[in-house]
Each structure stands twice: as C-alpha cells, then as structure tokens.
C-alpha cells in the first residue's frame, strides 16, 4: 500500500478534518472555505463555502479507517439529513479517509439518486486526497512528514537549493536548457529545437505539440518532449529528414494497402527491421525495445474538410441532405476515404476511387438511440432507398461538381423492418402534434399503445416488442 494511504487511516478524527480543510482551501483558492470547530452538534457541517442560509456547499468529513460498511452508513445518512434540514446545501460532499469498495460505491450511488432532487451529493475519497497531496509538497510534509521519499527535496539538499529564490532556480534551469539546446544544434544545425517539460500535466497533454507549419518531428521521453522545427529550408530541401526501415513478411501487404488507400497501418517488430532516422541523436543512447512503426495520412490531408450534398434516389423517391461536412480520413494512390462529421444520427463513410470504372464502397454507422425521431426517420428513408436498388450521389458544393454516384447492395431483417415502421410512425406523430420524441433504447408495449392512440394512419396494435 502507498504510505500516504496508510497514514490517512492512522489520522485521528480532528487531524483528518483539519487536513481536509487545508486541502480543500488549496484546491479551491478562489473560494472562501470555512472550517467549523467541534465534533458533534455541528448539524452535518464540518467544512463549508458560501452563506449558510443561501444553499452553501458542505463537505462532511467521516474518518472510517476500516471502511464504509453497514455500521458506518447510517452515520453518513444522519449527517446528510441534518445538513438538508438546517442548511439546504446546493452540494453536499462526503470526505472519507479510505476508498470505497464495490458495495460501498453501489450504496453511495443509490444514496446520490435518492437525494438528487434535494442536493448534489458528491464523494472525495482517499485516492482523491492522495492525488492532491502528491502535488502539494508543503501540505503533505506538514501532515505526513517523511511519508514519501521526495526526490525534489533530496535534490535541494544536495545542490543547496533549499534557500534559493524562484528566480535563482529559473536562471539555473535556463542555463541547463540552453546547454542542452546548444548540443542539439551542434548535432544538426538545420533545425531549431523546443523543449517542453510537464511532469504534472498528463501524458496526453505532454504528447500533444501545437500545430506549426515548420514542425518536422516531436520526440517524447516520459515527461519531456523535444519539438524539432525546420530552420535551414534550402538544406532540408536538398537532404530531407529520412526514416529507414525494411518491410518484411506480412508487412509488405500492409504497406501496399497504405499506398493504395492511405489507411493507417501498424507494423510490429516481425514486419519491419529496426528503424533508423536522421533524428536518432534525439533518442536515448540505449537499445530501444518494444517499438512499432505506424504509417498514417499526413495531418495536412486529414484536417481538410469537404462540403457535400447527398442525394439518395430510387425510381420513385428522393431524400436529400443539402449540406454534410466530411473529413478526409485517408488518401492513397487509388482512392480517397471520407467520413461525415456533421451532427447527424449516423456517420457515413465513402471510399471514392480515383480511376473511372473502379468500384467504391459505402458504410453507415448508426447513432439512432436518443436522436430525434424525425431526423432518424429521414435517415431510415434514405437507407431504405439503397436497399431498394437506389443510388447516392455526392456533389461537391465548393467546386459545384459531382464526385460520383454509388449503387449500394444492402439487406435487412424482418425484425429491423418492423422497428423502422414504428420509428416512421413516431415521426409522423411528432410532426402532427409538434412534439419532440427521441428514439428509445428499446421499444416497449406502452410505446406501441401510445402510437396506436396518436397515429391515425398507421396500425400498430398487433406489433411485437423487440
């Protein structure tokens, strides 16, 4: 167990409550958080923010070192009821020195639902406290001295930085970074370099460089990222950065597929040799293991969008979408793939061949659940036209030219047809009575009865539930 979790359990009730106050005060520096002195008789009030007579936020501290079990739960309910009786908080947060187990979370979530109309019930448990303490060194050392071997504190003692000002440390860091960048420039002066260090911002944030037209590469090493920017454009044009690797085995077919379609392909160590590159001097000077090679379309391609008009047609009917935005998800030598990004109850994907006479492809990913029945009804009618042998025409609005017309072969089931009929009936009811209806997760008997009463055209009385 992490020592902070154990030390939390060992705190007495009063110290735990004072820790919670200090931690919440640092976590919410813009709020005037107050601590209530005294155990018992506090009417469910340990720490609060706001006016007590005007829906405050209340944090109720419960020190249960052995867990939140059946014997402790009545105490929580009692405090919550007292807070609601005397203060009517907008939010009531339970602060505990342990993490709830599965049964504890199930009970607490039931408690949240039971009181949802009266207040927002929240939870601040041990793992939340420990996460905050990891980043709050002074508070951690004040309540848990020696609980964690702090490399920063050790380094300060060794280097004599304990008494240094922030400006002194900043200057020292700048000198070290200047030296590192100078070494990178000596290794390859055709580039400019930027070093981003963020140990506390999360891996995703640290790994996300800001888009820049001169950005050539980014190299990640745990909490550090080195961004490489083109400086000597002429030199780089004559000798551009390279990555070398040999494709073998099943990787050959993947590479050919990438060239043909532009679809992302991932190669493991059995499919390519160890890659080498112009920028290898940025990598750690040790043997790299567990690597992989990923080929994907350039962001300069995938960030582009297309504005299209879609027309679904059969011999007797037509359904049109005047404007649908698409992004380019892949582009190769033989075809381009596009995917819809407009807020529709489906995602459409098209593979469009560059050569005449070549077949394209079409797929649809439905997002019907929770969507308005009228928009879903339109989508159902469009797709049903394709099942009946119809076509879909893609027309590029920016250049006012057709991209092509696809004929799609598709089928359905009897059960699916019955479901679609119900949705179409619901859409007519929505139009007739001007009400907003959403597609449910499951159509019930009550739904069918309601449609029978409201839809004067369709006969839905004998339909099965599915």
FENRACOR-V425904 format. One record per residue. RES is the residue in one letter. PHI is phi in whole degrees, 0 to 359 (999 if undefined). PSI is psi in whole degrees, 0 to 359 (999 if undefined). Layout:
BEGIN
res={RES RES}
phi={PHI PHI}
psi={PSI PSI}
END
This chain:
BEGIN
res={X X X X X X X X X X X X X X X X X X X X X X X X X X X X X X X X X X X X X X X X X X X X X X X X X X X X X X X X X X X X X X X X X X X X X X X X X X X X X X X X X X X X X X X X X X X X X X X X X X X X X X X X X X X X X X X X X X X X X X X X X X X X X X X X X X X X X X X X X X X X X X X X X X X X X X X X X X X X X X X X X X X X X X X X X X X X X X X X X X X X X X X X X X X X X X X X X X X X X X X X X X X X X X X X X X X X X X X X X X X X X X X X X X X X X X X X X X X X X X X X X X X X X X X X X X X X X X X X X X X X X X X X X X X X X X X X X X X X X X X X X X X X X X X X X X X X X X X X X X X X X X X X X X X X X X X X X X X X X X X X X X X X X X X X X X X X X X X X X X X X X X X X X X X X X X X X X X X X X X X X X X X X X X X X X X X X X X X X X X X X X X X X X X X X X X X X X X X X X X X X X X X X X X X X X X X X X X X X X X X X X X X X X X X X X X X X X X X X X X X X X X X X X X X X X X X X X X X X X X X X X X X X X X}
phi={999 301 302 294 297 293 292 300 299 277 295 281 301 294 294 298 295 289 299 300 297 297 294 293 294 285 292 235 295 276 257 268 273 239 253 259 283 104 263 78 69 268 56 70 227 250 226 213 222 102 270 298 264 222 48 285 261 240 251 256 268 230 263 245 298 257 106 260 258 303 283 270 299 301 294 295 299 299 294 297 296 296 298 292 293 264 232 48 292 288 216 232 243 274 249 231 268 228 266 293 275 303 296 295 293 298 295 292 295 295 298 302 294 295 251 300 281 258 196 272 265 238 224 230 254 304 297 292 295 298 301 290 293 302 262 240 297 297 293 297 291 291 263 227 300 78 288 230 284 267 296 295 297 298 296 299 294 292 268 69 263 302 261 290 282 299 294 297 295 298 295 297 297 298 297 293 292 301 294 296 295 299 293 294 294 294 289 200 278 287 240 258 232 230 249 245 237 213 292 248 265 96 297 297 291 296 268 246 291 288 303 211 296 260 290 262 200 227 243 257 217 57 268 245 229 252 263 247 243 294 246 265 297 297 296 289 292 285 222 292 301 230 235 244 201 252 269 215 58 293 294 297 295 296 296 297 295 297 297 287 246 80 288 304 228 239 244 263 293 277 251 220 283 300 286 234 212 298 258 298 294 276 275 301 277 206 291 271 236 70 277 209 247 237 253 211 297 294 302 296 269 288 280 285 238 237 256 237 254 250 233 267 224 229 293 236 212 213 235 236 248 292 213 231 274 235 250 276 263 185 212 240 282 247 205 234 253 232 222 289 234 289 286 246 281 201 244 259 234 235 254 252 287 278 269 293 87 274 276 260 216 215 217 227 249 283 229 283 300 85 275 297 296 289 289 291 300 296 296 298 296 295 291 294 296 292 296 271 93 280 229 234 256 254 238 280 286 296 256 54 220 287 272 153 233 247 257 241 261 213 219 210 245 297 298 296 298 296 298 296 299 296 297 296 298 297 294 294 297 300 290 296 259 53 238 268 241 247 288 280 296 215 277 254 298 297 298 294 297 297 293 299 283 264 260 284 261 282 254 242 292 254 284 279 272 208}
psi={140 136 329 324 317 319 329 315 328 349 148 167 315 318 321 319 321 325 315 318 312 319 316 326 321 326 328 71 338 354 148 87 137 146 138 122 142 140 136 151 12 4 43 32 109 308 138 165 137 190 128 336 7 65 68 173 129 133 119 118 128 117 96 84 339 11 168 85 188 330 333 334 321 329 321 314 319 316 319 315 321 317 319 323 316 333 342 61 148 330 137 121 126 125 119 155 7 169 136 144 183 312 324 318 320 317 317 321 325 321 317 315 323 327 14 328 346 324 161 114 125 173 133 97 185 315 327 319 313 319 320 321 330 326 357 82 314 316 320 316 330 321 332 63 131 5 331 134 104 109 329 314 317 315 322 318 317 318 0 34 359 324 0 147 166 325 322 315 321 318 319 317 320 318 319 318 322 320 317 315 323 321 323 319 325 327 321 101 2 350 156 153 144 133 125 124 120 79 340 5 354 148 320 319 316 332 8 90 150 132 134 137 337 2 122 317 160 134 124 140 89 252 1 142 131 118 134 123 142 131 306 89 320 314 320 332 322 326 78 157 144 151 126 131 156 128 140 164 225 346 335 314 322 318 318 322 321 315 321 318 338 6 144 135 140 131 134 183 342 349 344 154 169 122 148 154 168 333 23 338 346 346 157 144 64 165 128 130 161 22 166 159 130 127 131 163 150 142 332 338 311 341 350 146 155 139 115 153 130 131 112 125 148 186 338 354 159 137 127 138 112 327 117 125 136 150 152 116 349 146 119 200 338 338 165 137 134 152 134 143 3 153 75 164 22 162 123 137 132 137 113 116 148 329 142 145 350 147 139 187 163 139 155 132 111 143 55 323 126 353 159 135 334 320 325 323 319 319 319 317 322 314 325 331 323 323 332 13 14 187 165 126 133 123 121 116 327 320 357 51 145 140 335 170 130 137 130 133 119 163 176 182 164 320 318 320 319 320 317 322 320 316 320 320 316 324 322 321 317 319 315 315 3 52 153 118 142 150 121 167 322 134 126 175 320 323 316 320 319 320 324 322 326 336 103 350 306 148 109 9 329 15 147 157 143 999}
END
